[in-house]
Amino acid sequence: MYDVIIAGGGPAGSIAAKRAAKNGLSVLVLEKEAYPRDKTCGGGVSQKALDVIGGIDKGLIEREIFGARIFLPDYQNFTGRIGSRVAVTTMRRNLDHWLINRAEDSGAMVHDNEPVKDIKFSKDCVEVATPKDRYQSRMIVGSDGVNSTVARKSGIRTRWGSNIGLCLETEVELGETLVEECVETDIGEFYFRGPWSYGWVFPKRDRLSIGIGGPIPQMHKPMDIFMSFVGDVSLQKKIDLEERITRINSHLIPLGGVSRRIHGERVILAGDAAGFVDPFLGEGLYYAVKSGEIAADVAALAVENDDFSKKFLAGYAARCENAFGSDLKSARRFAKFAYGNLNLFLNILRGDQRLFLEYLKVMRGDRSYAGFNRWCAMRSPVTFLKLVSG
Ligand SMILES: Cc1cc2nc3c(=O)[nH]c(=O)nc-3n(C[C@H](O)[C@H](O)[C@H](O)COP(=O)(O)OP(=O)(O)OC[C@H]3O[C@@H](n4cnc5c(N)ncnc54)[C@H](O)[C@@H]3O)c2cc1C
């Protein structure tokens, strides 16, 4: 019998596995895909996520990002940069493979190409069935992403409800020289065009990640929206990106900052499975790795106390709330203000470079959303009132 089975070996699962193994637990990771596997994602890893991971190999870094260029609906644009690194861009295929190898090196057992199909919860253990075998553990961590089987089988969540978004993304290979001609390689580009949330162009070494995302009700005919966005970016960059697209991926993304149940008897959810994503920017990697870390620590405490009750595991939810949950709620208020008053928001951002640079510090992790909202209050009480009233 394992101490803990971790379903899903993405960033949340890998960090949880590494830390749980280091905490002395016997750990089995069950991952649906065979590594290395792709994950639809912009691949932007914020500095605060890198800090939790403890840094990554230099070879995994595609580009270092120090700022952002914001595009208005009419494509007028403005740029902000700060002196310290805000994020790096990566290829998720490589990053996730590296993270899971690190977990394995720390002592976790990893079975890839082995999806969790069924879970039985009993008084004494959890029994997990895959197409290959059955395994028992004292508890299970569901880090199996937005379509979490663990959330469903444990009865924690059967469907998402309204707080769910859809993203479409493509990687356009251009070669290093053309990438450097097309974009400034030390910033990310964010296109706010409404009514869907935003589009992005992130520089990688020899390609661009181009994507759009927004809450599902606003993503009518997503492929049309996406192709129109790519067409506009092509005009902007004076290069035919459409003809270079080989594949378009789509993926659901939960929108965080709402209270959700994330634990039960012998089970906790982490990362996307728990709905931990910034509802303004769609950043999920920081919350995935941070919740993975907390999951491992609470699992170690549960083993130590031989207590896997729902009541004991409520400590996990409390720790997540403390670490980032209330801040995700501030992010939600910020998103509501920004997307609900898009022109006003963009005009404020364009006219107030200092405010823009302070926001970059939120992206980097030097400032919380709550702290940023407070800072806005002191700078502009009217803006703040709109912000907190949503
Ligand atoms: C288009 C798009 C762009 C994004 N861009 C960014 C970005 O630039 N920066 C950022 O911070 N965030 C971004 N995000 C969000 C980010 O991708 C996620 O928040 C992050 O991947 C969550 O990590 P996770 O480990 O919780 O889940 P995942 O990365 O989804 O990993 C879940 C793992 O579980 C496995 N799995 C699923 N079902 C089973 C099963 N039944 N049994 C076993 N294994 C299973 C999957 O194969 C996968 O390996 C983006 C999301 C989308 C959709």
The ligand as a Tripos MOL2 file, in Angstrom:
@<TRIPOS>MOLECULE
LIG
   53    58     1     0     0
SMALL
NO_CHARGES

@<TRIPOS>ATOM
      1 C1         -4.1490   27.4570  -24.0130 C.3       1 LIG1
      2 C2         -3.6770   27.6300  -22.5900 C.ar      1 LIG1
      3 C3         -2.6070   28.4630  -22.3380 C.ar      1 LIG1
      4 C4         -2.1160   28.6030  -21.0420 C.ar      1 LIG1
      5 N1         -1.0160   29.3790  -20.8470 N.ar      1 LIG1
      6 C5         -0.4890   29.4880  -19.6070 C.ar      1 LIG1
      7 C6          0.7210   30.2040  -19.3890 C.ar      1 LIG1
      8 O1          1.3450   30.7230  -20.3220 O.2       1 LIG1
      9 N2          1.1890   30.2980  -18.1230 N.ar      1 LIG1
     10 C7          0.5500   29.7130  -17.0570 C.ar      1 LIG1
     11 O2          1.0050   29.8530  -15.9160 O.2       1 LIG1
     12 N3         -0.5780   28.9920  -17.2510 N.ar      1 LIG1
     13 C8         -1.0970   28.8440  -18.4900 C.ar      1 LIG1
     14 N4         -2.2060   28.0690  -18.6830 N.ar      1 LIG1
     15 C9         -2.7530   27.3040  -17.5480 C.3       1 LIG1
     16 C10        -1.8490   26.0920  -17.2680 C.3       1 LIG1
     17 O3         -1.6370   25.3740  -18.4650 O.3       1 LIG1
     18 C11        -2.4730   25.1680  -16.2390 C.3       1 LIG1
     19 O4         -2.9660   25.9360  -15.1670 O.3       1 LIG1
     20 C12        -1.4730   24.1510  -15.7050 C.3       1 LIG1
     21 O5         -1.0520   23.2870  -16.7280 O.3       1 LIG1
     22 C13        -2.0690   23.3480  -14.5570 C.3       1 LIG1
     23 O6         -1.1930   22.3280  -14.1710 O.3       1 LIG1
     24 P1         -1.7590   20.9710  -13.5450 P.3       1 LIG1
     25 O7         -0.5850   20.1350  -13.2020 O.co2     1 LIG1
     26 O8         -2.7600   21.2880  -12.5140 O.co2     1 LIG1
     27 O9         -2.5900   20.3040  -14.7280 O.3       1 LIG1
     28 P2         -2.1070   19.7910  -16.1650 P.3       1 LIG1
     29 O10        -0.9300   20.5360  -16.6120 O.co2     1 LIG1
     30 O11        -3.3270   19.8060  -17.0110 O.co2     1 LIG1
     31 O12        -1.6520   18.3030  -15.8910 O.3       1 LIG1
     32 C14        -2.6050   17.3120  -15.6110 C.3       1 LIG1
     33 C15        -1.9820   15.9670  -15.9270 C.3       1 LIG1
     34 O13        -2.9160   14.9350  -15.5680 O.3       1 LIG1
     35 C16        -2.9420   13.9590  -16.6010 C.3       1 LIG1
     36 N5         -4.2350   13.2660  -16.5060 N.ar      1 LIG1
     37 C17        -5.4470   13.6870  -16.9050 C.ar      1 LIG1
     38 N6         -6.3860   12.7440  -16.6360 N.ar      1 LIG1
     39 C18        -5.7390   11.7040  -16.0520 C.ar      1 LIG1
     40 C19        -6.1470   10.4430  -15.5400 C.ar      1 LIG1
     41 N7         -7.4160   10.0470  -15.5880 N.pl3     1 LIG1
     42 N8         -5.2120    9.6490  -15.0020 N.ar      1 LIG1
     43 C20        -3.9090   10.0120  -14.9430 C.ar      1 LIG1
     44 N9         -3.4590   11.1980  -15.4270 N.ar      1 LIG1
     45 C21        -4.3750   12.0420  -15.9580 C.ar      1 LIG1
     46 C22        -2.7390   14.7590  -17.8720 C.3       1 LIG1
     47 O14        -2.2700   13.9370  -18.9250 O.3       1 LIG1
     48 C23        -1.6990   15.7850  -17.4140 C.3       1 LIG1
     49 O15        -0.3920   15.3060  -17.5770 O.3       1 LIG1
     50 C24        -2.7370   27.9220  -19.9690 C.ar      1 LIG1
     51 C25        -3.8290   27.0930  -20.2120 C.ar      1 LIG1
     52 C26        -4.3040   26.9380  -21.5120 C.ar      1 LIG1
     53 C27        -5.4620   26.0220  -21.7550 C.3       1 LIG1
@<TRIPOS>BOND
     1     1     2 1
     2     2     3 ar
     3     2    52 ar
     4     3     4 ar
     5     4     5 ar
     6     4    50 ar
     7     5     6 ar
     8     6     7 ar
     9     6    13 1
    10     7     8 2
    11     7     9 ar
    12     9    10 ar
    13    10    11 2
    14    10    12 ar
    15    12    13 ar
    16    13    14 ar
    17    14    15 1
    18    14    50 ar
    19    15    16 1
    20    16    17 1
    21    16    18 1
    22    18    19 1
    23    18    20 1
    24    20    21 1
    25    20    22 1
    26    22    23 1
    27    23    24 1
    28    24    25 2
    29    24    26 1
    30    24    27 1
    31    27    28 1
    32    28    29 2
    33    28    30 1
    34    28    31 1
    35    31    32 1
    36    32    33 1
    37    33    34 1
    38    33    48 1
    39    34    35 1
    40    35    36 1
    41    35    46 1
    42    36    37 ar
    43    36    45 ar
    44    37    38 ar
    45    38    39 ar
    46    39    40 ar
    47    39    45 ar
    48    40    41 1
    49    40    42 ar
    50    42    43 ar
    51    43    44 ar
    52    44    45 ar
    53    46    47 1
    54    46    48 1
    55    48    49 1
    56    50    51 ar
    57    51    52 ar
    58    52    53 1
@<TRIPOS>SUBSTRUCTURE
     1 LIG1         1 GROUP 0 **** ****
